[in-house]
Amino acid sequence: MSHALTVYLRTGCHLCEDMLLQLHELQTVLDLELELIDIAGNPSLEQKYGEKIPALTGNGQEICHYFLDQVALQRYIEHQ
């Protein structure tokens, strides 16, 4: 079963790049489908996430932000 996740990020953000690298490493193991959304230039997303990026969400639920929390991600997957 595939798990659809959304990563809200900003181009050039080193924390975003770090989280993406970790997610790409886990992608095949955990069967993750990643949607990447750059919040730059989107006022509503800028207001919602601002400096709280990267933010990893699934089904509209925030899983973690700033750094990949593998425990929170695993918990999310187990409850899907």
C-alpha positions as CSV (number, residue, x, y, z in Angstrom):
1,M,0.0,0.0,0.0
2,S,1.4,3.3,-1.1
3,H,1.5,6.3,1.3
4,A,0.9,9.7,-0.2
5,L,2.8,12.5,1.5
6,T,3.2,16.2,0.8
7,V,6.4,18.1,1.6
8,Y,5.9,21.9,1.8
9,L,9.3,23.5,1.1
10,R,11.1,26.5,-0.3
11,T,13.7,26.3,-3.0
12,G,17.3,26.8,-1.7
13,C,16.3,25.8,1.9
14,H,19.0,23.5,3.3
15,L,16.7,21.9,5.8
16,C,14.3,21.1,3.0
17,E,17.1,19.5,1.0
18,D,18.1,17.4,4.0
19,M,14.5,16.2,4.6
20,L,14.0,15.3,0.9
21,L,17.3,13.4,0.9
22,Q,16.1,11.3,3.9
23,L,12.7,10.8,2.4
24,H,14.1,9.7,-0.9
25,E,16.2,7.1,0.9
26,L,13.1,5.8,2.6
27,Q,10.8,6.1,-0.4
28,T,11.1,2.5,-1.8
29,V,11.4,0.9,1.6
30,L,8.2,2.5,3.0
31,D,6.4,2.8,-0.4
32,L,6.1,6.6,-0.2
33,E,4.6,8.8,-2.9
34,L,5.9,12.3,-2.4
35,E,4.3,15.5,-3.6
36,L,6.6,18.6,-3.4
37,I,5.0,22.0,-3.0
38,D,7.1,25.2,-3.0
39,I,5.4,27.7,-0.8
40,A,7.3,30.7,-2.3
41,G,4.9,33.1,-4.0
42,N,1.8,31.5,-2.5
43,P,0.4,33.9,0.1
44,S,-1.8,31.4,1.9
45,L,0.9,28.7,2.1
46,E,3.4,31.4,3.2
47,Q,1.1,32.4,6.0
48,K,0.3,28.8,7.0
49,Y,3.9,27.5,7.0
50,G,6.1,30.6,6.9
51,E,9.4,29.7,8.6
52,K,8.0,26.3,9.6
53,I,9.4,24.5,6.6
54,P,10.0,21.9,5.5
55,A,6.7,20.5,6.7
56,L,5.8,16.9,6.0
57,T,2.0,16.2,5.9
58,G,-0.2,13.3,5.0
59,N,-4.0,13.6,4.5
60,G,-3.8,17.2,5.7
61,Q,-2.2,16.1,9.0
62,E,1.2,17.5,9.9
63,I,3.6,14.7,10.6
64,C,6.7,16.8,11.3
65,H,8.5,20.0,10.3
66,Y,12.1,21.3,10.2
67,F,13.6,17.8,10.4
68,L,12.4,14.4,9.4
69,D,11.0,12.7,12.5
70,Q,11.2,9.0,11.5
71,V,9.2,7.9,14.6
72,A,6.3,10.2,13.8
73,L,6.4,9.1,10.2
74,Q,6.3,5.4,11.2
75,R,3.5,6.1,13.6
76,Y,1.6,7.9,10.8
77,I,2.1,5.0,8.4
78,E,1.0,2.4,10.9
79,H,-2.3,4.3,11.4
80,Q,-3.2,4.5,7.8
